[in-house]
Amino acid sequence: MSALIIGRFQPFHKGHLSVIKMVAQKSDSIIIGIGSAQLSHTFENPFTAGERHLMISRALRYEGIDNCYLVPIVDINQYSLWVAHVESMVPPFDTVYSNNPLTRRLFEEAGYEVDIAPMFDRHIYSGTEVRTRMLNNGDWQSLVPKGVAETIYEVKGDERLRQLMGDSQ
């Protein structure tokens, strides 16, 4: 059985990692769809698809998780075609894990088994919380896996976010 998890991962945090660990125990392989791959350099989407790919790859490597395929997926903004678009971009899968109501609905209508991805300490582990702490020079590093923090420092993502938001405030 192969599972698909789609998220923006802006950035990938310990809550995401917990979901992947849980799904890894149930599935032979996991496809991680890096959603909204065309977006970057905003508060909601500060990191490029390549940066997110590197973050996730490093985090999974440190955890010894090697049954994952990472695939950037750009938005096409046409819901009637979106599932077919995703299918054309990723290896075959049986189950979709998502908490997004629209994503769940579209894949259910296409005949897929859809399961809710459990939330792990959602009040702490959220992309918004990580980005807010970055913006305010807070402790964001404790919310992300080691490989993610390394990547963010390497690309100066925390500095980028502060500069972008400073320019728009």
LINHU-V220310 format. One record per residue. N is the residue number from 1. OMEGA is omega in radians with two decimals (NA if undefined). BURIAL is I if it has 16 or more other C-alpha atoms within 10 Angstrom, else O. D_CENTER is the distance of its C-alpha to the mean C-alpha in Angstrom with 1 decimal. Layout:
# LINHU-V220310
N|OMEGA|BURIAL|D_CENTER, N|OMEGA|BURIAL|D_CENTER
This chain:
# LINHU-V220310
1|3.13|O|20.9, 2|-3.09|I|17.5, 3|3.07|I|14.4, 4|3.02|I|11.6, 5|3.12|I|8.2, 6|3.08|I|6.5, 7|3.08|I|3.8, 8|3.10|I|4.1, 9|-3.07|I|2.6, 10|-0.05|I|6.4, 11|3.02|I|6.9, 12|-3.10|I|5.4, 13|-3.06|I|8.4, 14|3.04|I|10.9, 15|3.07|I|10.2, 16|-3.13|I|7.0, 17|3.11|I|9.5, 18|3.10|O|12.1, 19|-3.12|I|10.7, 20|3.09|I|10.4, 21|3.14|O|13.8, 22|-3.12|O|15.2, 23|3.14|I|14.2, 24|3.12|I|15.5, 25|-3.11|O|18.8, 26|-2.96|O|19.2, 27|3.05|I|18.2, 28|3.11|O|19.7, 29|-3.13|I|16.5, 30|3.02|I|12.8, 31|3.12|I|11.2, 32|3.11|I|7.5, 33|3.12|I|7.3, 34|-3.01|I|5.6, 35|-3.11|I|7.0, 36|-3.03|I|9.6, 37|-3.11|I|10.1, 38|-3.05|O|13.5, 39|3.04|I|12.7, 40|3.01|O|13.3, 41|2.99|O|15.9, 42|3.11|O|15.8, 43|-3.11|I|15.2, 44|-3.07|O|12.4, 45|-3.05|I|10.8, 46|-3.00|I|12.5, 47|3.11|I|10.9, 48|3.09|I|11.6, 49|3.13|I|9.8, 50|3.10|O|12.1, 51|3.12|I|11.3, 52|3.09|I|7.6, 53|-3.14|I|9.0, 54|3.10|I|11.6, 55|-3.08|I|9.8, 56|3.14|I|8.0, 57|3.14|I|11.4, 58|-3.13|I|13.4, 59|-3.12|I|12.0, 60|3.12|I|12.5, 61|3.11|O|15.8, 62|-3.13|O|17.0, 63|-3.13|O|16.4, 64|3.12|O|18.3, 65|-3.05|O|15.7, 66|3.13|O|16.7, 67|-3.10|O|16.4, 68|3.02|I|13.0, 69|3.12|O|12.7, 70|-3.08|I|9.9, 71|3.02|I|10.6, 72|-3.14|I|10.0, 73|3.11|I|10.9, 74|3.08|I|12.9, 75|3.05|O|14.1, 76|3.07|O|17.7, 77|3.03|O|18.6, 78|-2.98|O|20.8, 79|-3.11|O|19.8, 80|-3.13|O|22.7, 81|-2.96|O|21.4, 82|-3.14|I|17.6, 83|3.10|I|17.6, 84|3.08|O|20.0, 85|3.13|I|18.0, 86|3.13|I|15.0, 87|-3.12|O|17.7, 88|-3.06|O|19.1, 89|-2.97|O|16.1, 90|3.01|I|15.1, 91|3.13|O|17.4, 92|-3.14|O|19.0, 93|-3.12|I|17.5, 94|-3.01|O|19.2, 95|3.08|I|16.9, 96|3.04|I|13.9, 97|-3.14|I|11.9, 98|3.00|I|10.9, 99|3.13|I|12.2, 100|-3.08|O|12.5, 101|-3.14|O|16.2, 102|3.11|O|16.4, 103|3.13|I|13.9, 104|-3.10|I|15.9, 105|-3.09|O|19.1, 106|3.13|I|18.7, 107|3.06|I|17.8, 108|3.12|I|20.6, 109|3.12|O|23.0, 110|3.05|O|22.3, 111|-3.14|O|23.4, 112|2.94|O|20.3, 113|-3.12|O|20.1, 114|-3.12|I|17.3, 115|3.10|O|16.5, 116|3.04|O|15.1, 117|-3.11|I|12.3, 118|3.10|I|14.2, 119|3.12|O|13.5, 120|3.14|O|14.3, 121|-3.04|O|16.2, 122|3.13|O|14.3, 123|3.10|O|17.0, 124|-3.04|O|15.9, 125|3.05|I|12.3, 126|3.11|I|10.6, 127|3.13|I|9.1, 128|3.13|I|12.5, 129|3.13|O|14.4, 130|-3.11|I|13.1, 131|3.11|I|13.8, 132|3.11|I|17.1, 133|3.07|I|18.2, 134|-3.10|I|17.6, 135|-3.08|I|19.6, 136|-3.11|O|22.3, 137|3.11|O|22.5, 138|-3.13|O|21.6, 139|3.07|O|20.3, 140|-3.04|I|16.5, 141|-3.12|I|16.8, 142|-3.10|O|17.4, 143|-3.07|I|14.1, 144|3.05|I|12.0, 145|-3.09|I|12.9, 146|-3.11|I|15.7, 147|3.11|I|14.1, 148|3.12|I|11.6, 149|3.11|I|14.7, 150|-3.12|I|16.7, 151|-3.14|I|14.6, 152|3.08|I|14.5, 153|-3.11|O|18.3, 154|-3.12|O|18.9, 155|-3.12|O|17.6, 156|-3.10|O|19.0, 157|3.11|I|15.9, 158|3.09|I|17.4, 159|3.12|O|20.7, 160|-3.11|I|19.2, 161|3.13|I|17.7, 162|3.13|I|21.1, 163|3.13|O|23.0, 164|-3.09|I|21.2, 165|3.06|O|21.7, 166|3.13|O|25.1, 167|-3.06|O|26.1, 168|-3.12|O|25.2, 169|NA|O|26.6
